[in-house]
C-alpha cells in the first residue's frame, strides 16, 4: 500500500507536469497570439475607461493594454494600467487587481496560484513574499532575474508603500532587442525580442508604458505579504529549475523573459 507521503509526492509532480504542458502550449502560440477580442469579431474590445473592479474586468482590457495582441515579457504594462487608475481604488482593491497577471509571462491569470520566494533587494539584503503566476517555470525565472524595490502609489484615501518586483530596463541597451537568438522550442533557428516581445518598446533609454520604482527600474508586479500557504515554495523547486536550465529553458516563457531581463541585469 502506498504511504501518504508517496501519494502526496505523486500528486505534487503530476501538478507540475500538467502546468508545464499547459504553458508550453500557450508559449507555442505566443508569438502569433491575438487578444480574445481581436480573434472573436462578436466580442468587442471595451473602452479603456470602462470600470475595472475585478480580475475579469482587467482581463477584458487585454486588447487595450497589448495592442499587438502579444503580452510576452511586458507585464509592466499591466501594472501601469492599474497604477493609472489607482486614485479611485482602495489599497485592498489595488492589490487584488494586481494578482490578475503573471509578472514573468504577462499572461492574464485568475490570481489563485502563488509562489513563495526570497529575492534580492535593490540596494542590498533580501525580501520574502508571494507572487502570483501562470506556471511553475515562472518561479525559476523570478528567482534568477527579478529583484525587489519600493514604490509609493497614490490611491483613494491616501497612498500605499509597496514592495514591487522589478527588472533592469532593457532600453538601456535597446539594440539587443533586435539581436537574434536560438529558440529553445525549435520553432525556427533564430528569433528576436523585437518579434517575440513586440510590446517591449523604447523611448530613448526608457521602456514605454512602465511605472518606475524608487530605484528607477520598471515595475512588473507586486511582492505580497498575504497570510496563508503558497501553492509552490521556491525551496521545493530547486531540482525542477535546475533540470529546466539544463534542458535549455524549453518550458514556460522559454528564453523570452530571460533575454529581456538579462539586457540590463540587476545585482
C-alpha positions in Angstrom: 0.0 0.0 0.0 1.3 3.5 -0.9 2.2 5.7 2.0 0.7 9.1 2.5 3.9 10.8 1.7 4.4 8.9 -1.6 0.8 9.8 -2.7 1.5 13.5 -1.9 4.7 13.3 -3.8 2.9 11.8 -6.8 0.2 14.4 -6.8 2.7 17.3 -6.5 4.7 16.1 -9.5 1.6 15.4 -11.5 0.5 19.0 -10.8 3.9 20.3 -12.1 3.7 18.1 -15.2 0.2 19.4 -16.2 1.4 23.0 -15.7 4.5 22.5 -17.8 2.5 21.2 -20.8 -0.2 23.8 -20.4 2.3 26.7 -20.5 4.3 25.1 -23.4 1.1 25.1 -25.5 0.5 28.7 -24.5 4.0 29.7 -25.4 3.9 28.0 -28.7 1.0 30.3 -29.6 2.6 33.4 -28.1 4.5 34.9 -31.0 1.4 35.0 -33.2 -1.2 35.5 -30.4 -4.0 38.0 -30.7 -6.3 39.1 -27.9 -9.6 37.3 -27.5 -11.4 40.4 -28.6 -9.3 40.7 -31.8 -9.7 37.0 -32.5 -13.5 37.0 -31.9 -15.3 39.5 -34.0 -18.5 39.0 -32.0 -16.8 40.3 -28.8 -16.0 44.0 -28.7 -13.0 45.5 -27.0 -14.3 47.5 -24.1 -13.5 51.2 -23.6 -10.1 51.7 -21.9 -12.0 53.9 -19.5 -14.5 51.2 -18.5 -14.7 50.4 -14.8 -12.2 47.8 -13.7 -13.4 46.3 -10.4 -12.5 42.7 -10.8 -9.8 40.5 -12.3 -12.3 39.6 -15.0 -12.7 43.3 -15.9 -8.9 43.6 -16.0 -8.6 40.6 -18.3 -11.1 42.2 -20.7 -8.8 45.1 -21.1 -6.0 43.0 -22.6 -6.9 44.3 -26.1 -6.3 47.9 -24.9 -3.1 47.1 -22.9 -1.5 45.0 -25.6 -2.5 46.3 -28.9 -0.3 43.9 -30.8 -2.1 41.1 -29.1 1.2 39.8 -27.6 1.9 40.2 -23.9 5.3 38.4 -23.8 7.6 39.8 -21.1 5.6 43.0 -20.9 3.8 42.7 -17.6 4.9 46.2 -16.7 2.1 47.4 -19.0 -0.5 45.7 -16.7 1.0 47.4 -13.7 0.9 50.8 -15.4 -2.7 50.4 -16.5 -3.7 49.8 -12.9 -1.4 52.4 -11.4 -3.0 55.0 -13.7 -6.4 54.1 -12.1 -5.2 53.7 -8.5 -6.6 57.0 -7.4 -10.1 55.5 -7.5 -9.1 52.3 -5.7 -8.6 51.3 -2.1 -5.4 49.6 -1.2 -7.1 46.2 -1.0 -8.7 46.7 -4.4 -5.4 47.7 -6.0 -3.6 44.8 -4.5 -6.3 42.3 -5.5 -6.3 43.5 -9.2 -2.6 43.2 -9.5 -3.0 39.4 -8.8 -4.6 39.2 -12.2 -1.5 38.9 -14.3 1.8 36.9 -14.2 4.8 39.2 -13.6 7.0 37.0 -15.7 5.0 36.0 -18.7 2.4 38.8 -18.8 -0.4 36.3 -19.1 -3.8 37.2 -17.6 -4.4 34.8 -14.7 -7.2 34.2 -12.1 -4.7 35.0 -9.2 -5.3 31.8 -7.3 -1.8 30.3 -7.6 1.0 31.8 -5.6 4.7 31.1 -5.2 6.8 31.9 -2.1 10.2 33.3 -2.9 13.1 35.1 -1.3 14.6 37.7 -3.7 17.5 40.0 -3.6 16.5 43.6 -2.8 17.7 46.6 -4.7 20.4 48.2 -2.5 21.2 45.0 -0.6 19.5 42.4 1.5 16.6 40.1 0.7 12.8 40.2 0.9 10.5 37.2 1.2 6.9 37.2 -0.1 4.4 35.8 -2.6 3.7 36.5 -6.2 1.0 35.1 -8.5 1.9 33.1 -11.5 0.6 31.2 -14.5 3.0 28.2 -14.4 5.9 26.9 -12.3 8.8 27.8 -14.7 7.9 31.5 -14.0 9.1 30.9 -10.4 12.6 29.8 -11.7 12.9 33.0 -13.8 11.6 35.1 -10.9 14.4 33.8 -8.5 17.1 34.2 -11.1 16.3 37.6 -12.5 13.8 39.7 -10.6 14.6 42.0 -7.7 12.5 43.8 -5.1 12.3 47.6 -4.8 9.8 50.1 -3.3 7.2 52.4 -4.7 4.6 54.7 -3.2 1.3 54.6 -5.1 -1.4 57.3 -4.6 -4.8 55.7 -4.1 -8.2 56.5 -2.8 -7.8 57.8 0.7 -4.0 58.1 0.8 -1.0 56.3 -0.5 0.4 52.8 -0.3 4.1 52.0 0.2 4.6 48.8 -1.8 7.3 46.2 -2.3 7.4 45.9 -6.0 9.0 43.4 -8.4 11.5 45.0 -10.9 13.9 44.2 -13.7 16.6 46.2 -15.3 15.4 48.5 -18.1 16.0 46.7 -21.4 16.0 50.0 -23.2 19.4 51.0 -21.7 20.8 48.8 -24.5 17.9 48.7 -26.9 20.0 47.3 -29.8 19.8 43.9 -28.0 16.1 43.7 -28.8 17.0 43.1 -32.4 19.8 40.6 -31.7 18.8 37.0 -32.9 18.9 34.1 -30.5 18.1 30.4 -30.7 14.5 29.5 -29.9 14.6 26.7 -27.3 11.3 25.3 -28.6 12.7 24.6 -32.0 10.2 26.7 -34.0 12.9 28.2 -36.1 16.6 28.6 -35.8 16.6 32.2 -34.7 14.2 34.7 -33.2 14.5 38.3 -31.9 12.8 40.0 -28.9 11.6 42.6 -31.3 9.4 39.9 -32.9 8.8 37.7 -29.8 8.1 40.5 -27.4 6.8 43.4 -29.5 5.3 45.3 -26.6 8.7 45.9 -25.2 9.4 49.2 -26.9 11.6 52.1 -26.1 11.7 55.9 -26.0 15.3 56.7 -25.7 16.8 54.7 -22.8 13.4 54.1 -21.1 10.9 51.3 -21.8 7.5 52.6 -22.8 4.3 52.2 -20.7 6.0 51.4 -17.4 6.0 52.7 -13.9 9.4 53.0 -12.4 10.3 52.1 -8.8 12.1 54.3 -6.3 15.4 53.0 -7.7 14.3 53.8 -11.3 13.5 50.3 -12.5 10.4 49.1 -14.5 7.8 47.5 -12.2 6.5 44.2 -13.3 4.3 43.3 -10.3 4.0 43.2 -6.5 5.6 41.1 -3.9 2.8 40.2 -1.5 2.8 39.6 2.3 -0.5 37.6 2.2 -1.1 35.3 5.1 -1.5 31.6 4.3 0.4 29.0 2.4 1.7 29.4 -1.1 0.9 27.0 -3.9 4.6 26.4 -4.5 7.6 27.3 -2.5 11.0 28.1 -4.1 12.7 25.6 -1.8 10.7 22.8 -3.4 11.6 23.8 -6.9 15.4 23.7 -6.9 15.6 20.4 -8.8 12.9 21.3 -11.3 14.5 24.7 -12.0 18.0 23.1 -12.4 16.6 20.5 -14.9 14.8 23.2 -16.8 18.1 25.2 -17.2 19.9 22.0 -18.3 17.2 21.5 -21.0 17.8 25.0 -22.4 14.8 26.6 -20.7 12.4 24.9 -23.1 9.3 25.4 -20.9 7.4 28.4 -19.6 8.4 31.5 -21.4 11.5 29.8 -22.8 14.2 32.4 -23.1 12.0 35.4 -23.9 11.6 36.9 -20.4 15.1 35.9 -19.5 16.6 37.7 -22.6 14.6 40.9 -21.8 15.7 40.9 -18.1 19.3 40.0 -18.9 19.8 43.1 -21.2 20.4 45.2 -18.1 20.6 42.7 -15.2 20.2 44.0 -11.6 22.6 42.8 -9.0 
